[in-house]
Amino acid sequence: MMKKRNVDLVCDIAELISLAEGGRDRRELLQQVVTSVASHMQADVCSIYIYDEEDKELTLRATQGLDERAIGAVKLKLGEGITGRAVRELRPICVGTASRSDSYKFFPGIHEEDYEAFLAVPILRGLRRIGALVVQADEANYFTPNDVKALRAIAAQLATMIENVQLLSEARLEAAASETAAPKKVISESLIKGRSASTGTARGKAFTLDSANSESCVLPDPDAKPHSLEDFERAVEKTAEQIDRLQRQTSEELADVAVLIFSAHLLILEDDQFSGRIKGLIEEGCEAVKAIATVVDEYVEVFSKSKMPLIREKVLDVKDLGNRLTRNLLNEEADTADYQGQIIIAHELLPSDILKLSAENVEGFIVSSGVTSHNAIISRSLGIPMVAISREQADAIPDGEEMLMDAEQGIIYLHPGPEVYDKYRDLDQAWRVLHDAADMKEETRTRCGQRISIFANINLLSDLKPAREFKAEGVGLYRSEFPFIVRNDFPTEEEQYVIYKKLVDQMEGRMVTFRTLDIGGDKMLSYYSNVNEANPFLGMRAIRFSLENKDIFSQQLRAFLRAGADADTRIMFPLVSSVDDFIAARDIAYECMSSLDAEGIAFNPDTKFGVMMELPSAVEVVDELAQEADFLSIGSNDLIQYMLAVDRTNEMVSSLYLAHHPAILRAINRIVRAGLKYEKDVSICGDLSADPRMLPFLLGVGLKKFSIDSVNAPTLQRLVNELNMEEAEKIARTMLALGRISEVEAFLLERNLAPECEA
């Protein structure tokens, strides 16, 4: 018997992507999946069942090994048969001798009775039932625990693809007619002042890619030569090739987050009620460009009005697809049809949208619904400037308008002149010099010789290269939520392990600090059902979510522990409000260690566990936390937000978000004192850790470990080199003695360290 080739092959995302490339028809795609799985696992039968939530029924949709007439005919109620039971109980069921099982369901004529070994794994998106993946073999007791693990990994990958198919089915068009979009108001000013979200400079033409009220794609030129049906079919073929290429490219460059992010594009493109309807309009005499715009508008209207968040999220996908189809039809920028030379204007963007548009070479983003912290972070990691402005200002910028964005200051220049371009060429050159890593030293020391450590914040695996270039001494903060927020389901333990192991391996022995999942507030998961909270910043956030969802938490902890085998790794828990929170989280980690040990799976038994100090309640019990935890990390962004009760994403109160508030200064000092008292490591991350105005104070209270975005490392090292610890301690003592914000600001002004004011 040939050796099974399951885990390495079927857990590889590229394997599934290659299947998606092989066939456009959904039935053919599912059939290729079952054929491939049966081959890799050396199984006699592989089948896929799809679950209907309304009827609570499973239907066989593809099979390799059973009679093909069973497809569409074999149906199981939830809980019926071994397969129905696995889906009802949300767990794999492996039976050595199926005919002896009480749950076995016999279907005459499909020859299923020939196969005794039976393994059924539910296909789930979070806790939502999508379907089941089943393998069978004639040899009893054929399937092993490793086969169960492999099939679970495949099922997790299939969930996204099948979910997208279901969403399209649920959002079927009912001949919705598109409405004429209201004309845009044209802005008269040549400069717009907004708020910076991701720094940098961008130059390009405005392109609105957003709501149902904006044009979906280029409108036809009445004087242009009409396009034929064959022209449109060539544009479809070219578009499909481009999307396939984009998916492969992003999967290579952003392996941790680019899981089938273009799958919805392909599903919509191959949908008969999308491409088929466009063809029908062309055959009726409608110009091809207008036909695309008409059908895209219909889809946008239906999607945007849906009650399902996952369908509403497809608005940008269908508009992006319409734009790409139109450009390919018009042969613009032959073979690119991307967003090079364009600045996208959108009311709202998802992290996955940012990834897609990044792959399509967008120059910058202008958003009008406010900026979530994770959108800002992911844009920074990708090096794409982003500015937030009002909806009225965004609606007044005409498409095609020449713009220059200074995202450092939050300024947008409309139709800028040569003098503006010259100014920013000089500023860009100065920025490159300031952030040049060429003179970075291996060690960072103050003028008096005090050793200071600079660690990197890592958001995406692509951040690792600059972290090494800037000589980071390790990872002080790995934000683990990005593989969660850019997809449509929870990543499995195996998927997470692959990502975390790459992170550890590429840091080549240097310390890595994992932060457990931090969602909630403005960092929501669209596929997590319990998200309708009156005040999400005070709701099911971070460690609260993890403790409430122990299965998800345990999978992440197991992946962290496994990735840390033979390495220097730490795990820290975000938004801890009490000693009890920390102990509860650590106890689950200890349980994971015990289970890994019992399973004979390698892990790091010396993993250290720490607390992110972000809440006023944690500051009040910092002595007790310092006694229990192995280390403390000051999360400055949330510490300021929660201590001052200021939503940093709310423009109306953002001026009250003050790092130099006396309460913040004293809280930081108190945390550092507790760490020193109990000989526990204390570090700081967040925007404050790279603020040159506050650096003397931070050094002066005793902070010696800073975790920052790698690009800021040269500046921070130069500043540290110029400071003397005795002087820094004196500055800290003076600032701690001040009780008013105005007094702190006056002192900073006197020291030439005044906070920057709004322009």
N, C-alpha and C positions, 0 to 999 in steps of 0.2 A: 504493500500500500504506500502511495506517495505521502510524503510528510506534509502536514497541514502548513499553510503559509498565511496564517491569519493576522497576528498582532501587527507585525511590521508593515504589512501591505494594506490591510483594511483600515488601520487607524490613520493612514496618511491622507490628509485632506486632498493632496494633489491627485490621488487615485480617483476620488469622487468627481473632482473637477474634470479630469480627463474623460470620465463617463458622460458628464454633461455636454462636453464638446462633441461627443460621438453622435448624438441624435437630437433633433429638435422636437420630435413628437414625444409627448409625456409618457404614453404607453411604452414606446420604444425605450425611453430613458429608464423607467422602472424595470423593464425587462432586462436591460443591460446590467442594472444593479444586481438583480437576483442571480443572473448568470455568473457575474463576477464573484459574488459572495460564495455561491455554491462551488465554484472552481477553487477559490483560495482556501476554503475550509474543507475541501474534499467531501462535501455533503451530497447526498443523493437528491435532496429537495431543498429549495429555498423559495419562500413565498413572502409577499408583502400584502398586508391587509390595511385598508384605510378606514378610519373610524368616523362615523357620522354622529355628531353630538346631539342633534335634534332627535334622531331615531334611536340613539344609543345602540348602534349596530355596526359591526365590522363587515366589510366586503372585501373579498379576495380581488386584488387588482393586477397582480403579476405573479407568475410562478415559473420555476425551472424544475421539472421532474414530475409534476402532477399533470393530469389531463387538462389541456388548454381550455376545454369547454367549461371548466370550473370557474374561470375568470369572470367575475361579475355575477355568477350564479351562486357561489358559496357565500352564505351570510351567517354571522354569529352575533347573537345578542351579547351585550356586556356581561361578562361572567360565564358565558356559555363555552364549553370546551376548554382545553388547556390554553388556547390562545386568548379567548375571551376572559378567562380568569386572570391571566398575566396582565392584561390591559386594565381590568377592574382593580387589581391589587397594586398596580404601578410597580411591578417587580418582575424580573426574569423568572421563568419556571423551566427547569431542566428535568426531564423524565427519562429514565433509562429504558423502561418498557412501557410504551404509551398505551398499549391495548389493555394493560392491567390497571391503568389509572382511573379513578372514579370520575375524573373530569373529562375523560376522552370522549369526543363527539364523532360518531361515524357518519361519513357521507358516501353513499353508494355510488359506484361508477367512476370515481376519480382516482382509485387505486392507492389511496392514502394508507390503507391498512397494511401495505407491504413494508412500511417503515416504522420500526419500533422506537428508535432514539428520537426524542422530540425536544427541541429547545425553542421557546417563545420569549421574545424580548419586546416590551412595549416601546413604541416610538413616542417620546414625550417632548413637549416644549415647556420647560418648567414643570408644572404639575398638570398641564393640559394634555389630554389624550389625543394623539394624532393618528396612531395606528399600531401595527405590530410587524415585527420581522421574525420569521420562523425558518428554522432549518431542521431537516429530518434525515435520518440514515437508517438503512436496513439492519445494521449491526447494533444490538442492544448496548446501552451504556457507552455510546460512542463519544458523546460530547463531554468536555472537561471544563473545570473552572476557568481555564485560560480562554476557552471558546466563548464562555459566557461574557467574560470581560471584553473580548474582541467584538462580539455582536452588539454589546451595549455601546461601544465606541462608534460602530457603524450607524446604529439607530439614532444616536445623537446627531450625527452628520446629516442623516436623511431628514430629520425633523424640520430643518430650515427649508429645504427644497420642497417638501410636501406641504408645509405650512403656506408657502407662497402660492402654490397651486390652489389650495383651498381658499385663500384670500381672494384670488381672482374669481373663483367660482361664486363666492359669497357677494362679490361686488359687481355682478353681471349688469351690463347696461340694459336699460329699459327704454331705448331710443330717446335718451335725454338730449334735448336740443341745447346747443351752446348759446349763451347770451353775449351780446356785444359788449366788450370791455369798455369801461368809462375812460375817456381820454385822460392822460396824465397832465397834472399841473406842471408847468415848467418852472424850475427854480431860477430866480434871477440873480442870486448871489454867486460869486465866484469861489467862495470858501464856505465849507460846512465844518462846524466844530462838534465833534462827537467824543466818545470815550474809548480809550485804547483797551483792547482785549488781548491782542497778540502783536508785539512790536515788529517794526520793519518798515520798509518802503515798497510800495507797489505802484506800477504804472500800467495803464491799460484802458480799454473801453468798457463802459458800464453794460452789464447784461443782467436783466431781471429774470430770476429763475425761482418762482415762489408760488404765490397763491392763485386761486381760481380767477382773481380779478386782473391778473397781468397776462400779457400775451404769452402763449405757450411756446411758440416758435415763429420763425420768420414768415411773414405774410408774403403772398406771391406778388411779383412785379407784373402788372397788367400788360406790359409791353413785351414780356419775355416769351420765348418760344415754349409752347406747352410740352410737358413731359409725358412720356408714354407709360403704359403699365409695365413694360419691360424695364424702363428706367427706374421705376419704383422698386421692382423686384431685385434689380442690381443693388440699389441702395440698401434694401433689407439684408441682402447677403453680405455686403460690405460692412454694415453696422454690426451684424452678428460676429463677423471675424474680428472687428475692432474690440468688441466687448469681451470676447474670449481672450484676446491678447491682453487687455487691461486686467482681467481676472488673474491670468498667469503672472503678469508682472507684479501686481500688488501682493499676490500670495508669496512671491519670492522676497519682495522688499519689506513687507509688513506681515510676516507670517503669523504674528501673535494676534492680529486684529482683522486681517483681511479675509475672513472665512466666507467665501461665496457672496461677497458684498454686491456683486453685479448679477446675482441669480434672478432677482426680480425683473431686471431689464430683459433678460433672455426670455423669461416666462411670458412677459407682456408682449414681446416682439413676436413670439410664436403663437400667441393666442389668436384663434380664428376671428373672434369678435373685435380684435384690434387690427391686425394686418388685413384680415379678410374684409372688414368693413371699409378700410381705406381703399382696397382694390375695387370693391363694389362702387364706391363713389367715383373713382377714376373711370371705371367702365361706363358710368352714367354720364360722363362728360365733364366732371369736376376736375379742375387743374390739380395735379398731384400734390403740389405744395399746400394748397388750400385744403385738400382732402386730409392730409396729415394734421394740419392745424385744427380742423373740425373734429376729428376723432380724438385727438389729444385733449381738446377742450372738454369733450364729453366725458372722457375718463377722469379728468381733473375734477369736474363738477361732481361726479358720483363719488370719487374717492374722498374729496374734501368734506362732503356732507355725511360721510359714514359715521356711525356711532362707535365703530371699532378703531381704536388708536392705531393698530397695525396696518389698517387699510389707509387711514389718513396719512400715514408716513410714506405711502407710495406716491404721493402727489409729485414730489420732486423727481422721483424715478421716472415717471411717465413723461414729465416735462423735459427732463434731460434726454430721454429716448427720442422724443419728438424733435428736439433741437439737433440731435445727432443724425437722425434720418433725413431731416431737411438739408443739412449741410452736405451730406453724402449725395443727396439727389442733385444738389446744385454744384457738386464737385468743388466745394470751397476747401481751400487748404488741402489739396488732394491727399488723402490717406491719413489725415490727422483727425479732423472733425472734433477737436477738443476745445478747451477753454484757454489756450495759450493767448496771451495778450488781452485777456478779459478779466475784469473785476466783477465778481458775482454779487448782486444785490438780492437779499432774501429776507423775508420777515422772520423766518425761523429755520435753523439748521440742526440736524441730528449729527452726532459724532460720525455715524456711518456716511452721511452726506459729505462731510468734510473729507473723509478718506477717499471717497469716490472722486470728488472734484479735484483733490490733490493729485490723484493718479491721472487726471485729465488736464494737468498743467495749469490750473487756475492761478492767477496772479495774486488775488487777495479777496477778502470777504467784507461786505458791508451788511450788517444785520440790524433789524429794527424792532426786535422783541426783547431786547436785553440779551446779555451773554451769560450762559451758564459757566460755572468754573471749569467744568470738564471740556466744554467746547474751546474755551480759551487755552487750556493746557494742551489739548491735542493740536491746536493750530500752532502753538509755540513749538511743539516737538517737530511738527512738519515744516516749520519755518515759513508759515503763511501769515502775512499781516491780516489783522481783523480789527474793524472799528464798528462800534455800536452808535447808531443815530436814531432819531425819532421816526415813526412811521410816516409822518407827513413829509419830512425831509427826503426819506427814501423814495416815496411815491413821486416826488417832484423831479427826480433825476431821470432824464430821458435815456432810453437804450441807445448805445453807440456814443454816448458822451465821453470825450477824452478826460481822463482823471489821473491825478497823482495822489496817493494816500500816504500820509505820514502817520503811521499807526503808533509811533512812539508818543506823539502828542495828541493823537486822535483827530487829526486835521485832514480834510479831504479838499483838494483843489480841483475845481471844475475848469475845463479847457485852460490848463496852465500855460504860461508863456515860457520862452527860452530861459529867462532869468530864474524861474522857479526850478526848472530842470537842472540848470547849472548849480544852483544852491544845493540841491539834494544829491547831486553827484559828489560834491565835496563832502557832504555830511556822511554819505555812505562809505566813502573812503576813510573818513575819520573813525567811523564805527568799526570798520574792519581792523584798523590799527589798534584800537582800544581793546578789542576782543581777540587779538592775535595770540595764539597759544605758543608761538615760537620761543618766547622767553620764560615759559612756565617752568618753575623748579620742581623737583620731585618732592621737596618738603617746603612747607610754609612756616615762616617764623616771624615774630615781631622784631622791631629794631633792637630790642634788648635780648633776643634769643629765645623767647618763649615759643614752644612748639604749638602750632594750630593745625587742625586737620580739616581738609576740605573734601566732602563727599558729594556724590552726584545724586540728583533726583532723576529717576528713570520712570518714564510714562509708557514708552513703546520700546521694543527691542532695538529699534533704529537709533535710539538715544545712546546706545552703548558705545558706538564708534566715537562720537565726540567726547564722551566721558573718558575714554582711554586717551584720546588726543590731548585733552586738558589735564591729564595726569591725576584724575580723581583717585582718592585713596580707597575707594570702595563705593557701595551704594548705600546712602543714608536713608533713602525713601524710595521703595518701589511701589507705585500706585497700581495695585493689582486689578482694579475695576475695569480697565479698558478692554480686556478680552471679554468682559461681561456686557458692557454698555453698547458695543458696536454690533452685536449680533441679536438674533431673535430667540435665543434660548440660553439656558445656563450651560457653560462649558463643563465637560465631564472632568473627572480627576485626571484621566490620561491626557486629555487635551491641555489641561493646566500644567501638568508635570512637564510636558514637552517644552512649553514656553519658559517655565521657571528654571528648568535645567539649562536651557540655552543661556539664560541670564547669568546663572552661576558660573557656567563654563567660560563664558566670554570675559568675566571679571578676573579670571586666572588667579584664583586664590585669595583675592581681596574680599573684605567683609561685604556681605549683602544683607540688607535689612528689608524684609518683606512686610508690607502693611496689609492686613486682611481687608476684605471687601468693604469699601466705604461708599455706600449708595444712600440715597435719600436727599432731602433738601432740593437742590437743583440738579441732582445727579440720579435721575430716575431710570429704571429699566422698563421699557415699554411692554415687555412680556411678563412682568411681575404683576399679578392681578390686584394685590392689596395696596394700591398707590393713591387712592383718593382720600387725601388727608387735608384737613382745614389748614394746618400749618406744618408742612413737611419738614421744615428745619428743626422743629421740635417733636418730630414724630419717629417713625420706624427707620432710623438712620444707623448706618455703620454697625457697631458691635451689637446694637439692639436687634437689627435685622439678622445678624449671624446667629445670635443666641436663640432667636425665635425660629430659625430655619436650620436646625442642627445638621440635617443631612447635607445641605449645601455647604455649610461651614466645615463639616468634617472632611468633605472631599477636597476643599481648598487646603486645609491644614495638612492632610495626608500628602498632597502634591508638594507643598512647601517642604515638609520634612524629608520626603524622598529626594527632592532636588538638592537638598542641603547635605546629602551623604558625602562624607569626606571633604567637607567645605566649612568655611566660617560663616554661618548664617544665623540671623536673628528674626524673630517674628514679633511685630507690635500690633496692638489692638487699638483702633481709633474710637474716639468719642466715649471713652471710659468715664463713667460718672461716679463710681464708687469702688472700694476695694473688692466688694462682692462681684461686680462686673468682671474685674480682672481675674479673680480666682475661678469664676465660672468658666471663662474662656480658656484659661490655662488648663483647667481640669479636662476639658474636651480635647485639648491638644495632647495631654497625657494619655487619654483613652486611645487616641489615634496612634500614639507611639506604641502602646501595648498591642493594638491590633496588627500594626505593621510588623512588630517583633514576632507575634504568633504566626503570621503568614510567611515569615522568612524573607521579608522585603527590606532592602537596605534603606536606612534613614539616618539622620543626624541626631544621636541621643543627647548631644551637648548643646542643642539649640537653646538660645537665650530668649526669654519672653519679656516684652516691655510694654509700657503704657504711653500712648500719645496724650500729652497734657493739653487739653483743649477746652475744658469746661470749668466754670467757677467752682463747682462742687468737687472736682478732682483737685483743684488747688487747695481747697480747705482740708483735704485729707492727704496731702502730698507726703507727709511724713510716713503715714501708714503704707501708702503705695510704694514709696521708696524702699521700705523694709521688705515688701513682698516681691516687687519686680526686680528683674536683672538690670534694667536700664529705663531711663525716661527720655522722651523726645517731645520737645515743645512744638506743637503744631500752631504756628503763630497766626495763620489766617483765621482759623476757627476760634482760637483763644480770644483774639480781638473781637470777633463777631459776637461771640456768646457773652463775653464779659461786659461789652458795651451795648448789647442788645441792638446791634446794627447789622442789617442785611447788606452785605458788601456789594450785592448785585442790584440793589435798589438805588437808582440815581437820586431819588428824593432825599435820602439820608446818607448817601455815600460820603459826604463831607464830614460826617461824624465818626467815620471809621478811622481812628487815630492810633497809630502804633506808639506814639509818644505820650499817650494818656497816662497820668500818674498811676492809675490802677493797673495798667498793663505792665509798666516798669516794675512795680512792686511784686506783681504776680510772678514775673520771670525771675526776679531775684529770689523769691521764696522757693521756687522750684529748684533753682541751682543750689541754694543753701541746703535743701533736703538731700539732694544728690551727693553733695560733698560730705554731709554729716554721716550718711550711711554708705559712703564709698561706692556709689552707683554712678555709672556713666550717664551724662546728660548732654543731649545735642539739641539743635534747633533747625527747623525747616520752615518752609513758607516764605512769602515775599520779604518778611522782616529780616530773614537770615542773610539776604544779599543787599540790604539797604545801607549804602555808605554813610548816611547821616547818623544811623543808629549803631554802627559797628563799634565805636569806642565804648558805648554803654554796655553792649553785649560782652565784649572782652573784659570790661571792667568788673562785671558781676561774676565772672569766672567761667563763661562759656568758651570752650576750646574746640568744639566740634560743630561744623556747619554743613548742612546738606542743601545744595543749591542747584539750579539749572546750570549745566556744564558751561554754557556760553559766558556765564558771569564769573567763572573761576579766575581768569587773568586779572580782572579788575579787583576782585576781592583779595587776591594774593598781593597785589601791589599796595593796596590800602593797608593790609596787615603789616607788610614790610616797613611801612612808614610810622607805625604806632609804637609807643612805649607803654608797657603794662602799668607802670607807676602812674603815668598820666591818665590812662584809661580808667584805672581804679578811682582816681580822684574825680573824674567826670561822672562816673557811675554814682559815687557817694553824693555828689551835689544834686544830680537829677532825682535820686531816690528821696531826698529831703524836701523836694518841691511838691506842693499839694494841688496846684492849679495848672490846667493846661496852658494858660497864658504865660505862667512862670517858666514852664518847660520850653515853650516856644521862644521866649525872650532869651533864655540861656543858650539854646541852640543857635539863635541868630547872632548872639555875642560871640559864640565859638565858630561862626561861619558854617554852622551845620543846620540852618533853618530848613524846615520842611518846605517842599516846593508848593507854590500856591497855584490855584486854577488860573488859567490864562483868561 
